[in-house]
Amino acid sequence: MQYRVTVPEGVDGGHVVSVNAEGTQFQVRVPPDVRPGESFLFSVEKPHTLILFHNVQDLGIALGLGGAIGLAIVVGFVLGVLFVTEPLSPPI
C-alpha cells in the first residue's frame, strides 16, 4: 500500500518522521530532495496472515484426528504395560 506524507515544518530531507497509517506506526525517512510542506509517497507491504484452517470443518477434522491418534498412543502404551511386562517377584 502507498501513503502520502506531508513533511512537517522543521524537518529536512534525510530526517526520520513518525507516521500513523491505518492504526500502525511507521518510521519513514524523508527523501533528501523533499522540503517542509511538500509531500512524498512511501510504500508498505501488506503483512502476510497465517491461515491455519479455512473453515470450522477443517478445524473439527484436525482436532478429531489428533484426538484419535493421541488416544491410540495412550491405549497402546497401557496395553503394552499390562500384557507385556512381567510382574515383580517378591523378595526372598
N, C-alpha and C positions, 0 to 999 in steps of 0.2 A: 504494500500500500504506500502511496505517496502522500506527504503532508507538506503544506506551505507554512513557512515560519517567517514572521516579520522580525527583523533584528532590532532589539530594543536600544534605546539611547545609551551611550557609554560602552557599548560592546563593539569591538572591532573584529575584522576578519581574522580567523585563526583561533579566536576565543571559543570556549565551550559554553553553550547555553542549555538550560534545563527546559524541556518541552513536555507538556502533558497532552498526549494524543489518545483519545478514547479510553481514558482512565489509566493509562500506562505512562510512567515517567521515563523519558529518554534523555540521554546526554548527547547533544549534537554539536559538532564543531562547525562554526560559521566559515563558509568558504572565504579565502583571502581577498577576493575582489568584491565582496558584499559589504556595504556600509550601513550604519544605523538608519532605520526607516525603510530600508529595502527588504525584499523578501527573497527566499530561496526555497527549493524543494529538497526534502530528504525522503528516503525510502526505507521502509521496514518490511522485512519478510514476515508473512503471517506464520505464527508458530504452528508446528505440526501437532495435532492432537492424537493421542494414542487411543484407539478404539479397541477395547478388549472383546466386546461382544456386540454384534449388530442388533440383537433384539433379546427379549427376555427368554425366548425359546432356546436360543443358543446357551444362555447362562444356565437354564434349567438342565439341559443335556450335559453340560460340562460338570455341574455340581453332582448330578446323578451318577455319571461315570466315575468321577473322582471318589464319591462315597462308596460305590460298589467295589472299586479296586482297593480302597482302604480297608473295607470290611473283609474282603477276601484275604488280605495280608494278615489281619489280626486273627481270623479264624484258622488260617493255615499255621500260624505260629502256635496258637493254643493247642490245636490237634497234634502238632509235632511234639510239643512238650508232654502232652498226656499219653500219647501212644508210642513214642519212640524212646523216650528216656527210661532208664531202669530205676526202680525205687532204691533208695539207700538201704544198705544192710545195717541192722542195729549193731552198735559196738559190742565186742565180745567182753 
